Amino acid sequence: MVGPLSESESPLGPDWPLKDEDVRVALLAAYADGSWGKYHGPHVARLEEELSHYFEAPHALTCASGTIAVEIALRSLNLPEGSEVLLAAYDFAGNFRAIQAAGLRPALVDIEANRWRIDVAEIEAAITPETRGIVVSHLHGDLADMPAVMEIAQRRQLQVVEDACQSPGAIIDGRKAGSWGDVGTLSFGGSKLLTSGRGGAVITSRADLQQRARVYCERGNHAFPLSELQSAVLLPQLAKLDARNDQRRKAVSQFREAMRDSAGWISPPPSDGYSVYYKVGWTLADPATRAAVCTQLQASGVAIAAGFRGFAKRPAAWCRKVGDLSQARRAAEGTITLHHPVLLGNEAELAQAVGVVRQVAGG
Ligand SMILES: Cc1ncc(COP(=O)(O)O)c(C=O)c1O
């Protein structure tokens, strides 16, 4: 590891959310027409329409967060109480909780080595008579193998929640991530690629799931709504999502290229699909260096942090564990992620960030 780098006063790359003129105009328009303070108006319905169009899924239902979107998605499946749902042992913590909250039981499956996607080879053997569903997430720029997941799910009659909270706009085999599963989820949280501070959505092609999700959300009133104002600021961002994803992908190529010889930082293999980057992941060959790497990079203005803690250590009373979950354990100890705003910096900012990361990685 290199010596201390000079202290930086502000993060490299733009502040998030971006100062977007179209968002400012949307905010002012929502002020002018009063929709900012109304229960109902045009923006939620329009956003749901545009999401449905963008994801080529007939139904989109907005809600209060990605976390509740996963729970709503699970509830929409109407699985028998207490049945098992497969989940990668490395995933967003809220997904474990969402399975429990929906009255179901997580069964943990390992991920592939040096990446973050569920290991399809482990899924089939993990299925028991109690298993009815599976939650599959696209994490850290990696893409799950959805064609293979769906093939198994259809053959073994599992229902699939596809969590695209980190990957709006990613494409797998010609289809948008989030539109493969029986039901997909999105997040509009404050750090996400599409942001309204808080928010989420479920998307599906199945009218029965949409109907059940809607009934669960409405409960005679809207229990977990996205507001008109939140929807108003998301609309202009959705229109620019593809262009920004392209820009972020180019920046990630620069990072990966610069890090090619850094043996300590393992990049996942290039994916077959079109990955998008919310948090760009690497696996550290030596997890013991992670805290120091994060501290050093953060002090230099690079927004790097440890990945998820994973579930391999969760008590056996809460879940079933399939195999030793060794790759998930390794990912929980050795993953670092770079937050996306740095990817939208200008050429000079990006070159600086790439240089700093490369220096710390010792490439
Ligand atoms: C994979 C994944 N699923 C779900 C969520 C939850 O989204 P939210 O923060 O909007 O609740 C997140 C948030 O980071 C996530 O990364």
The ligand as a MOL file (V3000), in Angstrom:
LIG
                    3D

  0  0  0     0  0            999 V3000
M  V30 BEGIN CTAB
M  V30 COUNTS 16 16 0 0 0
M  V30 BEGIN ATOM
M  V30 1 C -30.4000 -4.3500 -4.2710 0
M  V30 2 C -31.2260 -3.3830 -3.4960 0
M  V30 3 N -32.5100 -3.6730 -3.2570 0
M  V30 4 C -33.3000 -2.8340 -2.5780 0
M  V30 5 C -32.8140 -1.6440 -2.0900 0
M  V30 6 C -33.7250 -0.7740 -1.2900 0
M  V30 7 O -33.9950 0.4720 -1.8450 0
M  V30 8 P -34.4310 1.7100 -0.9310 0
M  V30 9 O -33.1900 2.3170 -0.3960 0
M  V30 10 O -35.1450 2.6070 -1.9070 0
M  V30 11 O -35.3410 1.2200 0.1200 0
M  V30 12 C -31.4820 -1.3040 -2.2900 0
M  V30 13 C -30.9300 -0.0450 -1.7500 0
M  V30 14 O -29.7520 0.1940 -1.7850 0
M  V30 15 C -30.6620 -2.1950 -3.0270 0
M  V30 16 O -29.3670 -1.9280 -3.2460 0
M  V30 END ATOM
M  V30 BEGIN BOND
M  V30 1 1 1 2
M  V30 2 1 2 3
M  V30 3 2 2 15
M  V30 4 2 3 4
M  V30 5 1 4 5
M  V30 6 1 5 6
M  V30 7 2 5 12
M  V30 8 1 6 7
M  V30 9 1 7 8
M  V30 10 2 8 9
M  V30 11 1 8 10
M  V30 12 1 8 11
M  V30 13 1 12 13
M  V30 14 1 12 15
M  V30 15 2 13 14
M  V30 16 1 15 16
M  V30 END BOND
M  V30 END CTAB
M  END
